[in-house]
Amino acid sequence: MDADVRRYLTALVAAGRDVLGDRLVGAYAAGSVGLDAYQPGRSDVDVALVSADVLDADRKRALVARLRHETLPCPARGLELVVYRREVARSGTAEPGFEVELNTGARMSFRATYDPADRPAADGHFWYGLDRSILHQHGHAVLGPPAREVFADLSPTDLRRLLVDALSWWLARPVPPGDGPAPGAEDAVLGAARSLVRFRQGGWLSKADAGRRLAGVLREEPGWGDAADLLDRAVAARSGGESPRGPEARAFQRRVLAEIAGA
């Protein structure tokens, strides 16, 4: 683990314990840190805290105040923190189910949400169930029992539904006009690749690793055209290469969506 991230997580857990006390039963690094794919300067730090029970409004706000970037500086682009009750974490639900959500960082817009009902539908409700599925497989325990014992995975039906929702959400996002490189298209392409690898093979990978694995598969699979080359370029774009073009990225996303939705 990146040394700055390790120090930050240690401080974050200490601050969380100051606020939650014995209610804090676990703290888990997720996302790129959990998947061993953290890129300094590009990645976020994703953290899930698990509480023993429901948090009252004062405790939620106190936690946000202690963990926001202005109080505890995040060494990455930003912190994406979600707090779940232990009951929700082990339920395998597809619903958001969080106690509090915090986005904060030097290069991230601040957001604090204290109830899932306040999360705008346009921002997507699929993130949480998918993130808990990733935590089940790859969560790094900073505090508490192994993540696999704390977070239940999704049922196949819920997994498929949330993957379809995620791909549809990405396809609904605007892209620059024309046929030139579309900055950010690499994330959409590799996110779709990760969804297809999870759907076909059952395991979560980082975006870049999923892109590499799927490129190898699609080179031998008829009907996918230049998809393998697109994936290679999307992986390279995460390290400074040129982003894929908008139309080819959309075509790949639609192909992945059609396979998962039509299965």
C-alpha positions as CSV (number, residue, x, y, z in Angstrom):
1,M,0.0,0.0,0.0
2,D,1.1,3.5,-0.8
3,A,2.9,4.9,2.4
4,D,0.9,8.2,2.4
5,V,-2.4,6.3,2.0
6,R,-1.4,3.9,4.9
7,R,-0.7,6.8,7.2
8,Y,-3.9,8.5,6.2
9,L,-6.0,5.4,6.8
10,T,-4.5,5.0,10.2
11,A,-5.4,8.6,11.1
12,L,-8.9,8.2,9.6
13,V,-9.6,5.1,11.8
14,A,-8.4,7.0,14.9
15,A,-10.7,9.9,14.1
16,G,-13.6,7.5,13.4
17,R,-13.0,5.8,16.8
18,D,-13.0,9.2,18.5
19,V,-16.5,9.9,17.2
20,L,-18.1,6.5,17.1
21,G,-16.3,4.8,20.0
22,D,-17.3,1.1,20.4
23,R,-19.9,1.5,17.7
24,L,-17.1,1.4,15.1
25,V,-16.7,-2.4,14.4
26,G,-14.7,-2.2,11.1
27,A,-12.9,0.0,8.6
28,Y,-12.2,-1.2,5.1
29,A,-10.2,0.2,2.2
30,A,-12.1,-0.4,-1.0
31,G,-11.8,0.7,-4.7
32,S,-8.4,1.0,-6.1
33,V,-6.6,0.6,-2.8
34,G,-8.5,-2.7,-2.1
35,L,-7.8,-3.9,-5.6
36,D,-4.1,-3.0,-5.5
37,A,-4.5,-0.5,-8.3
38,Y,-4.0,2.8,-6.6
39,Q,-2.4,5.5,-8.8
40,P,-1.0,8.5,-6.9
41,G,-2.4,11.7,-8.5
42,R,-5.3,9.9,-10.2
43,S,-7.0,7.6,-7.7
44,D,-9.4,8.3,-4.9
45,V,-9.2,6.7,-1.5
46,D,-12.4,4.7,-1.0
47,V,-13.3,3.7,2.6
48,A,-16.2,1.9,4.1
49,L,-16.8,2.1,7.9
50,V,-19.1,-0.3,9.6
51,S,-21.1,0.7,12.7
52,A,-22.8,-1.6,15.2
53,D,-26.1,0.2,14.9
54,V,-27.9,3.3,13.6
55,L,-26.1,6.6,13.9
56,D,-28.0,9.7,15.2
57,A,-27.8,13.0,13.3
58,D,-25.3,14.6,15.7
59,R,-22.9,11.7,15.4
60,K,-23.1,11.7,11.6
61,R,-22.3,15.4,11.4
62,A,-19.5,15.0,13.9
63,L,-18.0,12.3,11.8
64,V,-18.1,14.4,8.7
65,A,-16.5,17.3,10.5
66,R,-13.6,15.1,11.7
67,L,-13.0,13.5,8.3
68,R,-13.5,16.2,5.8
69,H,-10.4,17.3,3.9
70,E,-10.0,20.6,5.7
71,T,-9.6,18.8,9.0
72,L,-7.9,15.6,7.9
73,P,-6.1,16.2,4.6
74,C,-6.5,13.4,2.1
75,P,-3.3,12.6,0.1
76,A,-5.2,11.4,-2.9
77,R,-7.6,13.2,-5.3
78,G,-10.2,12.8,-2.5
79,L,-11.9,10.6,0.0
80,E,-15.1,8.7,-0.9
81,L,-16.4,7.4,2.5
82,V,-19.5,5.4,3.2
83,V,-20.7,4.3,6.6
84,Y,-22.9,1.2,6.8
85,R,-24.6,-0.5,9.7
86,R,-23.3,-4.0,10.3
87,E,-26.8,-5.4,9.5
88,V,-26.8,-3.7,6.1
89,A,-23.2,-4.8,5.3
90,R,-24.0,-8.5,5.8
91,S,-27.5,-8.4,4.3
92,G,-26.5,-8.6,0.6
93,T,-29.1,-6.0,-0.2
94,A,-28.9,-4.1,-3.5
95,E,-30.3,-0.9,-1.9
96,P,-27.9,2.0,-0.9
97,G,-28.6,1.5,2.8
98,F,-25.9,3.8,4.1
99,E,-25.8,5.9,7.3
100,V,-23.7,8.7,5.9
101,E,-21.7,9.3,2.7
102,L,-18.9,11.8,2.4
103,N,-17.0,13.0,-0.6
104,T,-14.1,15.4,0.2
105,G,-10.7,16.3,-1.2
106,A,-8.5,18.9,-2.8
107,R,-9.7,17.9,-6.2
108,M,-13.2,16.6,-5.4
109,S,-16.5,18.4,-4.9
110,F,-17.6,18.3,-1.3
111,R,-20.7,16.3,-0.6
112,A,-22.2,14.9,2.7
113,T,-25.4,12.9,2.5
114,Y,-27.1,11.7,5.7
115,D,-29.9,9.6,4.4
116,P,-30.2,7.5,1.2
117,A,-33.5,9.2,0.4
118,D,-31.5,12.4,-0.1
119,R,-29.3,10.9,-2.7
120,P,-30.5,12.2,-6.1
121,A,-31.7,9.4,-8.4
122,A,-29.7,11.0,-11.3
123,D,-26.5,10.4,-9.5
124,G,-27.2,6.6,-9.4
125,H,-28.3,4.3,-6.6
126,F,-26.4,1.3,-8.0
127,W,-22.9,2.3,-6.6
128,Y,-23.4,0.9,-3.1
129,G,-24.5,-2.6,-3.8
130,L,-21.7,-3.0,-6.3
131,D,-19.1,-1.5,-3.9
132,R,-20.2,-3.9,-1.2
133,S,-19.8,-6.8,-3.6
134,I,-16.2,-5.5,-4.4
135,L,-15.6,-5.2,-0.6
136,H,-16.8,-8.8,-0.1
137,Q,-14.1,-10.0,-2.5
138,H,-11.3,-7.5,-2.1
139,G,-11.9,-5.2,0.9
140,H,-8.7,-4.5,2.9
141,A,-9.4,-4.6,6.6
142,V,-7.8,-1.6,8.4
143,L,-9.8,-2.4,11.5
144,G,-12.1,-5.3,12.3
145,P,-12.7,-8.8,10.9
146,P,-11.9,-9.8,7.3
147,A,-14.1,-8.0,4.8
148,R,-15.5,-11.3,3.4
149,E,-17.0,-12.0,6.9
150,V,-18.6,-8.5,7.1
151,F,-19.9,-7.8,3.6
152,A,-22.2,-10.2,1.8
153,D,-22.2,-10.5,-1.9
154,L,-25.1,-9.7,-4.2
155,S,-27.4,-12.3,-5.6
156,P,-26.9,-13.0,-9.3
157,T,-30.2,-11.3,-10.1
158,D,-29.3,-8.2,-8.1
159,L,-25.8,-8.1,-9.6
160,R,-27.1,-8.2,-13.1
161,R,-29.7,-5.5,-12.4
162,L,-27.1,-3.1,-10.8
163,L,-24.6,-3.7,-13.7
164,V,-27.4,-2.8,-16.2
165,D,-28.2,0.3,-14.2
166,A,-24.5,1.3,-14.0
167,L,-23.9,0.8,-17.7
168,S,-27.1,2.7,-18.6
169,W,-26.0,5.6,-16.3
170,W,-22.6,5.8,-18.0
171,L,-24.3,5.8,-21.4
172,A,-26.6,8.6,-20.4
173,R,-23.6,10.9,-19.6
174,P,-22.8,13.6,-22.2
175,V,-19.8,13.2,-24.4
176,P,-18.0,15.9,-26.5
177,P,-19.3,16.4,-30.0
178,G,-17.5,15.0,-33.0
179,D,-15.3,12.0,-33.5
180,G,-12.1,13.1,-31.7
181,P,-10.7,11.8,-28.4
182,A,-13.1,12.2,-25.5
183,P,-11.3,12.8,-22.2
184,G,-12.7,10.4,-19.6
185,A,-13.9,7.9,-22.2
186,E,-11.3,5.5,-21.0
187,D,-13.0,5.2,-17.6
188,A,-16.3,4.5,-19.2
189,V,-14.7,1.8,-21.5
190,L,-12.8,0.1,-18.7
191,G,-15.8,0.3,-16.3
192,A,-17.8,-1.6,-18.9
193,A,-15.0,-4.1,-19.3
194,R,-14.9,-4.6,-15.5
195,S,-18.7,-5.2,-15.5
196,L,-18.4,-7.8,-18.3
197,V,-15.5,-9.6,-16.6
198,R,-17.5,-9.7,-13.3
199,F,-20.6,-11.0,-15.1
200,R,-18.8,-13.6,-17.2
201,Q,-16.1,-14.8,-14.8
202,G,-17.5,-14.0,-11.3
203,G,-14.5,-11.9,-10.0
204,W,-13.9,-8.2,-9.6
205,L,-10.7,-6.7,-11.0
206,S,-9.4,-3.2,-11.2
207,K,-10.5,-1.3,-14.3
208,A,-7.0,-1.6,-15.9
209,D,-6.7,-5.3,-15.1
210,A,-10.2,-6.0,-16.4
211,G,-9.3,-4.2,-19.6
212,R,-6.2,-6.2,-20.1
213,R,-7.9,-9.5,-19.4
214,L,-10.9,-8.8,-21.6
215,A,-8.7,-7.6,-24.4
216,G,-7.0,-11.0,-24.4
217,V,-10.3,-12.8,-24.5
218,L,-12.0,-10.7,-27.2
219,R,-9.0,-11.1,-29.6
220,E,-10.1,-14.7,-29.8
221,E,-13.8,-14.1,-29.8
222,P,-15.6,-13.4,-33.1
223,G,-18.0,-10.4,-33.4
224,W,-16.2,-7.9,-31.3
225,G,-14.4,-6.0,-34.0
226,D,-11.6,-3.7,-32.8
227,A,-12.7,-4.0,-29.1
228,A,-9.4,-5.5,-28.0
229,D,-7.5,-2.5,-29.5
230,L,-9.9,-0.1,-27.9
231,L,-9.3,-1.7,-24.5
232,D,-5.5,-1.5,-25.0
233,R,-5.8,2.2,-25.8
234,A,-8.1,2.8,-22.8
235,V,-5.6,1.2,-20.5
236,A,-2.8,3.3,-21.9
237,A,-4.9,6.5,-21.5
238,R,-4.9,6.0,-17.7
239,S,-1.1,6.5,-17.9
240,G,-1.1,9.6,-20.1
241,G,-2.1,8.1,-23.5
242,E,-4.8,9.5,-25.8
243,S,-8.4,8.9,-24.7
244,P,-10.6,6.8,-27.0
245,R,-13.0,8.5,-29.3
246,G,-16.5,9.1,-28.0
247,P,-18.4,7.0,-30.7
248,E,-16.2,3.9,-30.4
249,A,-16.5,4.1,-26.6
250,R,-20.3,4.3,-26.7
251,A,-20.5,1.4,-29.2
252,F,-18.4,-0.8,-26.9
253,Q,-20.5,0.2,-23.8
254,R,-23.8,-0.6,-25.7
255,R,-22.4,-4.0,-26.7
256,V,-21.5,-4.9,-23.1
257,L,-24.9,-3.6,-21.9
258,A,-26.7,-5.8,-24.5
259,E,-24.9,-8.9,-23.4
260,I,-25.5,-8.4,-19.7
261,A,-29.1,-7.2,-20.1
262,G,-30.0,-9.9,-22.6
263,A,-28.5,-12.8,-20.7
